[in-house]
Amino acid sequence: MYFIILEAAPRRTHPRYDELGGAFAACWVATDDAATAEREARSVLADAGWDAKSVDEHYPVDRERYLGNAESLGWYDKATVDGVYINLNPWPRKRRRGKAGDAEPAT
């Protein structure tokens, strides 16, 4: 199993494009090859409407690593069954602020 974190941005066609600025995608991929893990994670993200940008970290993992963390263990187990599991940690899109003089007058 390979664990990889990718930074991703929603595509313009993504249903929540206007509200999400990006996400860190924590990916578990059932492979022992780093290149295969990245390729598979990028493909799954693309199918879900995300553009994978950069790799934040990546390394091989085994099930014992997650025995003390039920949530992560569940994600690891899902990847074992499905081949890939991705947990997205999104952040909001920054809103553009106008200049102080551009404000609407209060009535």
Summary of the structure (lengths in Angstrom):
residues: 107
radius of gyration: 18.0
end to end distance: 60.8
largest distance: 63.9
contacts: 277
relative contact order: 0.27
helix: 32%
strand: 36%
